[in-house]
């Protein structure tokens, strides 16, 4: 769940970077505008993922790479 949330938050961050730098909303472009149902679902999922990622900041059990 953490990785999915992180990937969605990264996608949202990249989309906002495109909006800020180029005035180009990739999600809206791909899925038919900002008010399209699919776009709104994606925006909602990205927002929920960002809220989930807040919990990553406050966890005491750090994930270690055992490889």
Contact map, one row per residue, 1 for C-alpha under 8 A:
1111100000000000000000000000000000000000000000000000000000000000000
1111110000000000000000000000000000000000000000000001100100000000000
1111111000000000000000000000000000000000000000000000000000000000000
1111111100000000000000000000000000000000000000001000000000000000000
1111111110000000000000000000000000000000000001011101100000000000000
0111111111000000000000000000000000000000000000001100100000000000000
0011111111100000000000000000000000000000000000000000000000000000000
0001111111110000000000000000000000000000000011001100000000000000000
0000111111111000000000000000000000000000000001101100100000000000000
0000011111111100000000000000000000000000000000000000000000000000000
0000001111111110000000000000000000000000000001000000000000000000000
0000000111111111000000000000000000000000001001000000000000000000000
0000000011111111100000000000000000000000000000000000000000000000000
0000000001111111110000000000000000000000000000000000000000000000000
0000000000111111111000001110000000000000000000000000000000000000000
0000000000011111111100001000000000000000000000000000000000000000000
0000000000001111111110000000000000000000000000000000000000000000000
0000000000000111111111111100000000000000000000000000000000000000000
0000000000000011111111111000000000000000000000000000000000000000000
0000000000000001111111110000000000000000000000000000000000000000000
0000000000000000111111110000000000000000000000000000000000000000000
0000000000000000011111110000000000000000000000000000000000000000000
0000000000000000011111111000000000000000000000000000000000000000000
0000000000000000011111111100100000000000000000000000000000000000000
0000000000000011011000111111100000000000000000000000000000000000000
0000000000000010010000011111110000000000000000000000000000000000000
0000000000000010000000001111111011000010010000000000000000000000000
0000000000000000000000001111111111010010000000000000000000000000000
0000000000000000000000011111111110000000000000000000000000000000000
0000000000000000000000000111111110000000000000000000000000000000000
0000000000000000000000000011111110010110000000000000000000000000000
0000000000000000000000000001111111110010000000000000000000000000000
0000000000000000000000000011111111110010000000000000000000000000000
0000000000000000000000000011000111110011000000000000000000000000000
0000000000000000000000000000000111111011000000000000000000000000000
0000000000000000000000000001001111111111000000000000000000000000000
0000000000000000000000000000000000111111100000000000000000000000000
0000000000000000000000000000001000011111110000000000000000000000000
0000000000000000000000000011001111111111111000000000000000000000000
0000000000000000000000000000000001111111111100000000000000000000000
0000000000000000000000000000000000001111111110000000000000000000000
0000000000000000000000000010000000000111111111000000000000000000000
0000000000010000000000000000000000000011111111100000000000000000000
0000000000000000000000000000000000000001111111110000000000000000000
0000000100000000000000000000000000000000111111111000000000000000000
0000100110110000000000000000000000000000011111111100000000000000000
0000000010000000000000000000000000000000001111111110000000000000000
0000100000000000000000000000000000000000000111111111000000000000000
0001110110000000000000000000000000000000000011111111100000000000000
0000110110000000000000000000000000000000000001111111110000000000000
0000000000000000000000000000000000000000000000111111111000000000000
0100100000000000000000000000000000000000000000011111111100000000000
0100110010000000000000000000000000000000000000001111111110000000000
0000000000000000000000000000000000000000000000000111111111000000000
0000000000000000000000000000000000000000000000000011111111100000000
0100000000000000000000000000000000000000000000000001111111100000000
0000000000000000000000000000000000000000000000000000111111100000000
0000000000000000000000000000000000000000000000000000011111110000000
0000000000000000000000000000000000000000000000000000001111111100000
0000000000000000000000000000000000000000000000000000000001111100000
0000000000000000000000000000000000000000000000000000000000111110000
0000000000000000000000000000000000000000000000000000000000111111000
0000000000000000000000000000000000000000000000000000000000001111100
0000000000000000000000000000000000000000000000000000000000000111110
0000000000000000000000000000000000000000000000000000000000000011111
0000000000000000000000000000000000000000000000000000000000000001111
0000000000000000000000000000000000000000000000000000000000000000111
